[in-house]
Structure formats: C-alpha cells, structure tokens
Amino acid sequence: MDENLVVQYLRDHPNLIEDYIVSDEISNETFERWSVRRNIKFKKYKKPSTGTPVVGPWNDLDLSMKRRVILETSDNRTRILYEITQCCGQLIGTNSVELIVQNDEGAFSCRKTEDGELKLKKVKTTKSADYIQTIVNAGNQTIGEIHFYTQLDQTEKSIVNAVCTWAAAANYFSELYTHKNVASDSQDIHENIAKQRKLSNFLLDVARSIFHDIVSMDAVIIKVMNFAQKLVDADRASLFLVDAKNKQIYARIFDVGTGDEEHVRVNSEGQKEIRFDMSKGIAGHVASTGDGLNIENAYEDERFNQDVDSKTGYTTKTILCMPILIRGIVIGVVQMVNKHNGAFTRQDEDAFEIFAVYCGLALHHAKLYDKIRRSEQKYRVALEVLAYHSVCNADEVNKLKKIEINNRIVELETIDFNGMRLSELEKPLYAVYMFKSLFSDYLRFETDDLIRFVLTVRKNYRRVAYHNWAHGWSVAHAMFATLVNSPEAFTKLEALALYVSCLCHDLDHRGKNNAYMKTMSTPLAAIYSTSVMERHHFNQTVTILQQDGHNILKSLSSEEYKQTLSLIKHCILATDLALFFSNKAKLNVILDKGEFDINRQEHRLLTQAVMMTGCDLVASAKPWNIQTETVKVIFEEFYDQGDAERLSGKDPIAMMDRNQAHLLPQMQVSELFGLVKYQTIIQKTCYHYAIMYSPCH
C-alpha cells in the first residue's frame, strides 16, 4: 500500500479519519499543533492589524500577578522560558508561537494544558518556522528556542532578541547565585534552599529583635554568636567589640577555658570582659583593617596568635573572621574557628556578609538601648535628688502655718505697695493671704497644699539679681491688686489662672534672656524653638502642681482643670516681650475701631496677655524710690549676662556691657531727645536710672 492508495481510501471513507482524530489516540497537543500548521499553510492565521494588539497578561499595565508567578516558579526553568515565549508573542502581536526546550535528550515542544500545567513532547527540530529565536544563557548553553510561525520585521526581531537575551542572562546568574545548575542533584538543591531559608529566618529574627526583643547588649551578643556558629558549621565562635579610643577589642560573653585568662578584666560596671590589643591576632587585624579573612591553615599565617592554643590545648585549624560595620566604621569582629567539614567556603563568606549587616544593626541598636537605659536611670536619680532639694520641707510649712492673718490688709490692694520691705517669711505669708482673699469663696483647697505650693515656688526661683522670687512675688501682687479692685472683670477660673501665672511666670529663670539661650545653644534652646524661657517656666509650674501635696487645683473638675492649665500656659507665654508687641498692636487696632468687646474670647485673651506684661513690668509704675532700686538690680543682671557672653568670646550689646556703664547716662539722654516713643519698657526704666545719676540731675 502506497501513499496514494491511503489518501484515496480516506477520501472514500471521510468518517474514519474524523473518528480517529477526535479519539484518545490523538492528544490535545498534537491536534493543536496540526491546527496551527494547517492555518499557517492556508494563510488563515494572520497577525492582528496595527492598533489591535493581542490581548494577554503581558500586555496588561499591572504585572503584579505575573511577577508573583515568576517569583513562585523561579526554580522552574521551563516555566520561565514559557513565560518569556508568551511575553515575546504578545509584544509583537501574535499567538503563533511555540517553545522548543533544548536539553541533553533532545528537543521538546512545550504546551500548557487546560488545567494550567506544562507538558513536554519530544519533537524533531525543523526549520518550518518563519523565524526562530534561540535562547542562549550567559554560559553559552542553548536552553531553548522560540518558533514564530509568522513573518517578523526587523524591529520585532530586535525586541524579541533583547527580551530573550536579558531573560537568559537573568536565568543564568540566578542559578549561579543560588549555586544551582542543571547537573545539580536534588539533594544539593534542597540543602541550598534549606540554608537560604535558615539564613532568611534568622535575619528576620534579628530585625524583629532590633525593635522588640533587645533588652541588653549581652542578650544580642549571645544570639549573634549562637547563630554565627551554626550558620557556617563552625566548632567555636567569638564576637569582639571594638574600643576605638583604647585601640582594643573586647568581649563580655566568652568561655574562659578557651581564652587567654591573663587578659580577663572587670570593667567599670562589674562585668568580666576579655581584652586584646588591636595589633595582635587575626581578630585584631580584621578590626584594624576592616577586611575579612578566610584562613585555611591558621599555623601558616604569621598573624595568628598561637599562645591561646598552647595554653588551652585547643588546636585551631581554619578561621573565618569578618568585620561588622556601621557607616563604614568597624564596631565589632566575629571570628569562626574550625569548620566541621573542611575549610570555610566562598558561600560561607557570602552568607556571612549578609548576616554581618543585620548583626551590625542589632549591635548598634543594642548599644543605643543600653545608653538610653542608663541615661534614663540617671535621669530618674537626678529627678529624685532635685525633687528632694527643690520641694519645701515640713519645718517650713509648719512655721508658716502658725501665722494667721485674720484682718484685711488694705495697703496690699494698691499698686504702690512696696514688696521690697517684706521679709523672707512675710512674702510667702502674704502670697497665701492674697490667694485666700481671691478664691476662698470659690475654690476648695487644703491650706497645707497652698502653703507647700507657695514655698516650693519660692524655692524654685534662682538667686539671680532680678528674675528671682522677689520679682515673682511683686508681679503676683500687681495682679492681685488689679483683680481685687475689679472682681467682675474675669471669671474665677480666669482670675485663678492669672494669679498663679504671675506667681510662677519666671520659675527657674537663669538671669539670661531668650536671645542668650539661643546664641549659646543651651539645652533649653534645643528643647524649645520659641519663647524658650517662658515655656520652661510653664513646665516648671506644671511639675510643682504634680508634686505630692502641692496640687491647689485638685478640686476642679477635669474640664475645669484642663481649661485652667491652658489659661496658665497662655498667660505665662504672654510674658515673652516678643509676643507683647504683636498682642498690643492687635488690641490697639480693635480699640481704635471701637470694636472692643470684653465678652469676645479673642478680646479677653488679648486683654489677659497685655495685663500679664503690665504686671511683669509694674516697677515702672511704682513710686520713684522703688523704680530706682529695681533699675539697679535689672542692670546688675544685664551685666552678668554681658560678662558671660564675653567669657564665651562674644561682644555684649552696650546696655549689657559692664565696661560701658559710665556711658549709660549719655546713651539714655540721647534716647530721650532722639525718640518720641520707646521700644521697650526696660528702656524707660533705664532712662529713669540715667536721669537720677547723670551730671545734669
């Protein structure tokens, strides 16, 4: 029987060939290949026209699903090649493509089944395709071919060539990096995967520890040493930290039986540690140079210190010593000794380089944690000491309690009252009296709490020339005189905030202004960017109120308490002269327009702010003898600041320069005739001082 007879027989029996083709004898892949070849032969399969590209996942702008597929099947070369084939087909707009996978057994056509699996069928390599793109990896190995059963122009060929070249190179280096190749047996592959998974899990554990589990440096060191030893299958592991100041490396976690006991010391914290000079040994060399060392025979290396082995009886054969760096600076060294199976490999070095990065982060954060923890403990101790010395004692409270003021002191209700003539006992006594006079009918408070509060406020004013307790008392008295003579002007809460604010408005003042604090970069200036001293005064006020037995506001409701503290903050910050001028300008505009309304919250706050400054500078409204005494202490404080600035290498302004005190009358008289309006109330006070002591007096 020849071919012609077979063809004739099939023509006479058409059902036979149809039954055969649709039977189980013919696979779906074979039927599909026949269909493609038939379409190509009779030119029924054409590329879509321009503007109507083949729709597929590689044409979608969102490739997240495809990226996931590649990541999940990165160890399946056939799947990667299949995806490359589909990508190339869709880029040039055709489905007429076929993947031929090449290996030692021959060529195999790759097809995807209906359930998504890839099937390989051995085929004879033919040249019937219109274009064939051979995929060669970076190792010059042909790993597959893409057959295009349609015509491609030069641009389309260039696109396909570029995609396949990069994909093949990526495949090659991926396999090279993970130490896998076609000839690797399954056991080696599984070992590499297990090793990488082990490393990844530990790195995650270290990263987690940075934020959650780090409680001490020793805990981190133990974790690092345990894993480092297992990571490269070493018999022993040591971790040394670098003391750059003393040019030494040291360890706190170590086995004394395996080390040099002559180097063991007890540090300042009572912990045992072992120290070596950085000029000695393998670890010292790595710490000094920052270069890792992989030594196959320790005794043949002149840098190896054999004394440790001779004393312990241990024999060191192989060493892997790697630096731990932060910002390019060596902070530690990890040394592995005697790999259980042969010498340390390049793979061990690669794994440890990754590990060292995370190890450095963990050690760096552990050091910071230790420093913060020690600083916190010192801070708590300092607070305890300060609280003890800055809070009044029981004897002071009992002494003041024995004195009762039952009669009204009318003289105290005038602005002209001279607080300078009061004794150190009378000032807090009168402060308590003024508080009771204003708020006894409204506020429930313990007399002992009030006395403690006033005495502790007095104790927290520093002994500076002007901004001291006497000044704080004087400002509080001015506010008392204002409030007692206009009881309906403000609510009781507002009056309470105003009086307390005046009493506390300069707590812990250092006798230096805000400009000095910023210029000298003081710690306070680092904490507060604006109104430096005023914000500090408010925080000191809150601190005193929080002391046991000092909270004179405790009977207020939660809402009233918050409102009062907010008002106190507003009032104390208003004593910053930098804010006064803007507050005064706003108030003047409202008054000039005739729009002032004391019932409007904005107008009330502006009024309170200006009142605070008025009370703060009340000395200029006092009788002449009080003004002149006040000016003396003001300038003494100015000169103290000028002296401090000069010691820091800065030239003080003329008003604060003690060396130019003799020029002050002339400067102030010039100001009198040169200016219609003074810029600050302090300059007015200086003028009074100048007139009193100038020759023209």
Order of alpha helices (4+ residues) and beta strands (2+ residues): alpha-alpha-alpha-alpha-alpha-beta-beta-beta-beta-beta-alpha-alpha-alpha-beta-beta-beta-beta-alpha-beta-alpha-beta-beta-alpha-alpha-alpha-alpha-alpha-alpha-alpha-alpha-alpha-alpha-alpha-alpha-alpha-alpha-alpha
